[in-house]
Amino acid sequence: MKAARWVDVGRVVCEEVPVPSVADGEILVRTAYASICGSDLHIVFLGAPPGGGGAYLGHEGAGEVVESRCAGLAPGDRVLTVPHAVAGRCLAEYQALPGSACILLPSAPPLSHLLMAQQLGTVVYALRSHPLDVVGKDAAVIGQGSAGAFFTFLLKRAGAARVLASDKSPARLAYGRTLGADVAVDVGAGDFRAAVLEATAGLGAGVVVEAVGSRETFLQSLEVAAAGATIVWFGLPEDAGYYPFSFGEFFRRRLTAHCVFGAQGEPGLESFRYAVRLIEDGAIDVGPLLSHMLPIEEVGDAFRIAHDRSDNALKVSIRF
């Protein structure tokens, strides 16, 4: 089978490897589509994955069961694969994984659309883990990649008065607007902090989501927060170094902050199931996220596009 493998910083190749065997409690899935996540980009462009010596990648996948040694899943079933990121092997034609890390999918809509439930599920999980009172409040969302855009959608759906969003990509900002962003600031040309303060009469946002992970945007999440605001730090840190900030200011302004990750460990994967229903019911249009769908043989180009955010890329995916 064909599979993507990390071989060096910034370099991913497609190679031929054996089809994995299936153990008790596992299923073998023929992958139809897989997406590149920000965590995959961290692995490829910021250093070696765990174990060194190269690694197979991906934890956002959808496909069809071809062999099952797990009750409740049978050959022919369509599934969303939800493995822990460190154990993911979704960027391969076949993947063997526990049945407990899969969700049975409906017969419609297309698998390429249902694949987006993987990222959407992580955002649902973040908001379920620390429920927010957003009704009538202004919310700021830093970053409008797929995760940031999904935060925009869910916060607006939950009753936020206005959602103020930022990104460097006009294409991502345009998608954020379709999902409910009332103000969309291109930070390549404008100042998001100034825009938030202007829109809120100098008060700041009552809810802030940081969906990028850089030091710059981490500090900005504190700058755009109103006194007493809640901050969700969702973006994966850009490295293992320190993120310094003024705890005194944080304390005096009575801010609350949460870090959220690990949705794949949620019992029953209920957040992912809810994400599937949102897509199945047409509550959210994920079609624009299918902006770049490359064959596995071009996985190196796919990672470069995802990393550089070039060619108006929203979400870069792989087809098999």
Steps between C-alpha positions, in 0.01 A plus 500: 500500500600864464566700815640842596817498709691779672868470403651835594399847616266636236507182292226239459508226238257244366635146516386140466464311829326177606131505584468479881358189667192514721498395867205410720281803561633675190374571150678554170381812322555583135558875518305711254605844625728644764572858607815674613464638853702775664658237724626320187659825385675535835646153464617550143635852516613545861685177572505124513194307614516274807738211454717667237607345174185599311133443573168442333255782540142612530204469736215651295366227273184350352454179307343157480548195720649209304574266792363497852594324821281736700132453585272768359705577191488295180657506153332763289432738790606861448695638796666812631835404651579682826831367633720687744733725302815314610352171377344627178582342165222654290725617215515147365282290271420261786506551875449251781359652816274416795131498424459730800690767303246499217152643451245338271397751234168548320462420130487871415646762457826417318791365702708802402253723687461268798879498535472858627318364809841403636619860541151625583476237773812631673345848515170364630701315766683820600172681562343202678802457728467854635147625424489875434225751559517683167143623458506871430879526530753603237743219411841536335645208305868528406564288190250378242652173395255211517507497883464875536220511244317224688533701822347795316207283392439342840533822700259682271263203516521510881379860510806725484397857425785547255793288393816690409746288304855542374733325258768570241306321223220684316357162394478380860346827612240472225406152622485627858247761388275231355507323838401807698795737541363854533842663476787337307841665524787425262796531738733537206344840442329591827532494879267245661543639852400845381203358309372310804535801731330726248210257454455459877537866602838422654377216722634195312332166433326301772611172344829452314620195307863467392510246216851557362752415771773756437648720769373808320139383492522358854586846634236657276234278657570678828504844339155470340330349807262708708528506879352176634521331158557132433778397263526165322858416398441241228791555259785250531810675643754575230781338702587374847635834620349745748209732421558793738217734593408740779331296772443820694285641223326165457424499875380859525268463203349181649553297184431129468683281247473139392732284292317225312627194314451123496152475348585152372495376860142607565285204614271400216644770273175691544638830374599340170159336470334837547730648234392227258135587565563871436645417159243233419210734585642785292536729804850592382639518147846342499523489121733803476755318718554252217705766324802277437467124451824345376584135425721317747781498244516882538503501881824702510335780302193474722706564813675795340167659403358441848809645667531805274121556483555563130250496214213608729516169684240447771546132589742278311391138465622182336298262284572133438 
